Amino acid sequence: MRIVFFGTPDFAVPSLEALVAAHHAVVLAVTQPDRPRGRSRSNLMPPPVKARAESLAIPVLQPDRPRGEEFEAALRAAHADLGVVVAYGHILKPEVLAIPRLGMINVHASLLPVWRGAGPIQAAIAAGDLTTGVTIMQMEAGLDSGPAILTRSVPIKPHETTGELTPRLARLGADALVEAVALLDAGQATFAAQDHNRASYASKVTRQSARIDWSGSAQRVANHIRAFDPAPGAWSSTGRTEVKFFRPEVVAGEGAPGTVLSLTPTLTIAAGGAAVTIGEVQPSGKSRMRATEWLRGNPIAPGDRLI
C-alpha cells in the first residue's frame, strides 16, 4: 500500500518503522516544523519522525499548518492509498482526510471512547485506570470519534509512570496498525461505531494541569505525580521555590493537605486521608535528584506547607 504518514514525537516512530518493515510504501512523512531546543533556544531540532523518515529515505513535509491549496496539492501528488496519523499534533480538516483513496486512520493511545483528546496516557494514569490500550480508528471530522477498526489492551502496572507506559503503548500501537492496514488492504476491515455516551476527554497536558492538589486523596496525588512523570513534572510550591515531585508512595499519615510531615527516612507529605512519600524531586533550575539529596540543603522543614 502507498501510505502518507503523519506523526511527530517518539511515540510515532515505532509505527513508521513497522509500516516500512511490513513492506508498505511510505511515500511521504508529514511532521511538525523543527523547534528550538536547549537553554539558548538557538538550535533547531528536528522532530523524531523527521529524523527517522530521513534515515529511511522517506520524503518529509513540515507545514506550519496542514491546510491550504499548496499542502493539499502535495498530498494529492503522493497518490496515497491510505493516510496514517500517529500523534501528529494538529487536527486535520475533512478535505485533507479525504485525499487518500481509503481515507485516513489514527493510532490513538486509549481504549476509545475513553480518553479522547490530546493526553490519553496521562489521563488514564491520573484517573487510576487499571487497563488501557490502543485503538486504530477511521478518522472523521470529530475529535477521536470515528469508528474503530480494532483495539488492543494492556494492564497499567501499579507504579507505572507515563514515561514507562508510553513506549509500551507505542509498540502495541505499531503492531495493531500493521494488522489494521493488512485488513484494509484485503478489504476485510470492519468498523465499529463508538458509543459516544461513554466518551471521556483527556485535555492537553500543560504546566498548570500538572500542579498538585494536595487536598485530593493520597492515592489520587500519587497517581497524578506518576501521570506527569517525566514531563512536565507534577509540581508544587514551597512558598520560596517551585519543586517537581517524582516516585510517590502512599503511606499512613495525618495532617492538613500539603503539610510536610517528615524528612526522614524520606520526605513525607500529607494528602487527603493519608500521606505520600516522595523518592525524587527536581527543584526549579536544577536537575532531577533523590529527595534525600535535596533535603540536605534544608529547603523545607516539618510543618511547612506546600501550595
Secondary structure as UniProt FT lines:
FT   STRAND          2..7
FT   HELIX           10..12
FT   HELIX           13..21
FT   TURN            22..23
FT   STRAND          25..30
FT   STRAND          35..37
FT   TURN            39..40
FT   STRAND          43..45
FT   HELIX           48..55
FT   TURN            56..57
FT   STRAND          60..61
FT   HELIX           69..77
FT   TURN            78..79
FT   STRAND          82..86
FT   HELIX           94..97
FT   TURN            101..102
FT   STRAND          104..108
FT   TURN            112..115
FT   STRAND          116..117
FT   HELIX           120..126
FT   TURN            127..128
FT   STRAND          131..138
FT   TURN            143..144
FT   STRAND          148..155
FT   TURN            158..159
FT   HELIX           162..185
FT   TURN            186..187
FT   HELIX           196..198
FT   STRAND          201..202
FT   HELIX           208..210
FT   TURN            214..215
FT   HELIX           218..227
FT   TURN            228..232
FT   STRAND          234..237
FT   STRAND          242..251
FT   TURN            257..258
FT   STRAND          259..262
FT   STRAND          267..272
FT   STRAND          274..283
FT   TURN            284..285
FT   STRAND          289..290
FT   HELIX           291..295
FT   TURN            296..297
FT   TURN            302..303
//
